[in-house]
Amino acid sequence: MWRFFKRKRKSKLEKLEEQYRSILNEAFHLSKINRTQSDEKYSQAEEILKEIEKLSPLK
């Protein structure tokens, strides 16, 4: 019964994927306002994507 209350812990891969999606979303919104900040966010997202590719079991 108590297992119902335990939450599943996210793996490092899941955390990186969530961070990647949020940064891409932020970059999209910034692209309408400030292009240089948007480009910085896209470069951050690319770095996170490289880390995801390293950790991903599927290649």
C-alpha positions in Angstrom: 0.0 0.0 0.0 2.8 2.4 0.8 4.3 1.9 -2.6 1.5 4.0 -4.0 2.9 7.0 -2.3 6.4 6.6 -3.4 7.2 8.4 -6.6 9.4 7.1 -9.3 12.8 8.8 -9.4 13.9 10.2 -12.7 17.1 8.9 -14.3 19.8 11.3 -15.4 18.7 10.7 -19.0 15.1 11.6 -18.2 16.2 14.8 -16.4 18.4 15.8 -19.4 15.5 15.2 -21.8 13.2 17.4 -19.8 15.9 20.1 -19.5 16.4 19.9 -23.3 12.7 20.3 -24.1 12.4 23.3 -21.7 15.4 25.1 -23.2 14.2 24.5 -26.7 10.8 25.9 -25.8 12.4 28.9 -24.2 14.6 29.4 -27.3 11.5 29.3 -29.5 9.8 32.0 -27.5 13.0 34.2 -27.4 13.3 33.9 -31.2 10.4 36.2 -31.5 11.9 38.8 -29.2 15.7 38.6 -29.1 17.5 36.5 -31.7 20.9 36.5 -30.0 19.5 35.1 -26.7 17.6 32.6 -28.7 20.8 31.4 -30.4 22.5 31.1 -27.1 19.7 28.9 -25.8 19.9 26.7 -29.0 23.6 26.2 -28.4 22.9 25.2 -24.8 20.3 22.7 -26.1 22.8 21.3 -28.5 25.2 20.6 -25.7 22.5 18.8 -23.7 21.6 16.8 -26.7 25.2 15.6 -27.0 25.1 14.5 -23.4 21.8 12.7 -24.1 23.3 10.9 -27.1 26.2 9.7 -24.9 23.8 8.3 -22.3 21.3 6.9 -24.7 21.4 3.1 -25.1 19.9 3.3 -28.6 22.3 4.4 -31.3 
